Amino acid sequence: MNAERLQGALVRLALFDFEKDLPEWARWGRDSEYLRLSDSGPARQWPLEDMKKYIEENLETMHLFSIRTLAEDRLIGSVDLSGFNWVTGNAWVGIGIGDRDFWGRGYGGEAMRLMVRYGFEALNLRRISLSVFEYNPRAIRSYEKAGFVIEGRARQYLQREGRRWDVIYMGILREDWQDLEKEGS
């Protein structure tokens, strides 16, 4: 897949660079709101070496990209495909915009659309799934704009802020994505 297919109007997806990207990821890992939106587990800081080890151990089973702005080539987040079932053509996508200056401005949505394109064109996937927390309506709207539909929920899956919240499961099929691509042409 050529590099132009991994670039939009706002961002490009770049190969993860341990030396440059890992310290920034560690900084995002100290942001409790970022952790609240991206992980169902208790917030905890990962030492840099633990984070590096985790990524190295899982790199064989994931396609991991940094999200970089086109304007300044600034690292603002990451996106990955993992949990592959190559027999059925399914995978899971995960995304996080770690730099709060870029929340709610379309950067994550564009990065997700680029990653979905990569999954369907370069990896020949049939469907891509994700999960999102009920208390993150901004992400849910962004995923819907990228073509994902709500397929189910795990009711009262997690406890946050003194109440129970659902985890929402969303998915996009190759033909849904193809229809969106035709509309955008």
Buried (B, 14 or more C-beta within 10 A) or exposed (E): EEEEEBBBEBBBBBEBEEEEBBEBBBEBBEBEEBBBBBBBEEEEEBEEEEBBEEBEEEEEEBBBBBBBBBEEEBBBBBBBBEEBEEEEBBBBBBBBBBBEEBBEEBBBBBBBBBBBBBBBBBBEBBBBBBBBBBBBEEBBEBBBBBBBEEEEBBEEBBEEEEEEBBBBBBBBBBEBBEEBBEEEE
